[in-house]
C-alpha cells in the first residue's frame, strides 16, 4: 500500500500518461519514501492488477526484493554520490527496459551528489527518454544543486504530520501568517463570497510576493486538507471540517494541480487564477 497520498497521485498521472520524467521528493523519512516508490513501481508494473501484498505475481516479488535490473537505487558512497556510480547507472540504462515499462532510478540523499556526478546526471535530465523515470530523494532541499532541482518536479512528501513546518522551513511567524491567510482565503473561496481572482490578488499575491512562498503556502494548504481527509485532527482550519468528503477530495486535487504545475515554470498568477476557477466550479 502506498502510504503517501502524493506518491499515490503519481499512479493516476502515470495511467493518464501525464507523468514527469524526474521528481525531487523532499521528505523527512528516506526509508518510508523508498518503500512508497517501490509500491508505486509495483502499482504501475504488476501484471496481476496489483493488490496490497500481491503474492501471486513474480514481478511484484522481484520488485520488492530488488532483483530487477531496470530499477537502480543509489546511495551515497561514503559522504558523496560519486561520478562512477552515475556512469554505472547510465551504462545499465542503455538497454531498453525488459521486465517493466520503465528504467527507474532512485537517488537517495540526492543532496550528496558531488559536482562531477551531478554533471553526468544532467544528460539524463536534459534529454529525457520516454522510458526513463527518476526519483531524487532528499531531506535537505536547500543543499541540492540548482541544476538538478530546476529540472525536476518537486514534491514535498512529509510522513510525520507535525513536521510540515520543519519541511517547509517555516518560522512560527510564517506559520501564523499562513494560517491567518488560509482561513480568510479558503473561507471566501469555498463560500464564494468574493471573486476568486480578486481574492488571489488581495490575499496571496500582494501578501506573499515571492513565488516560492506562494508555493509553500499551497504546500501548507495541501497538508491541512490531508489532515482532515486522513482524520488525524491535527489541522487548525476549522472551516475544512464542515466540508463534505467528496468536495474535500476535489479541493485537495485542485491544490495538487497548483503544486504540480508550479514545477514547470508556469506563471504563478495564472496558476492561482486557474485554481480559483476550479474552486468556483465545485
Ligand atoms: Zn503483482
Boltz pocket constraint, residues with backbone or C-beta under 6 A from the ligand:
constraints:
  - pocket:
      binder: B
      contacts: [[A, 42], [A, 46], [A, 47], [A, 48], [A, 50], [A, 51], [A, 54], [A, 55], [A, 56], [A, 57], [A, 58], [A, 59], [A, 60], [A, 61]]
      max_distance: 6.0
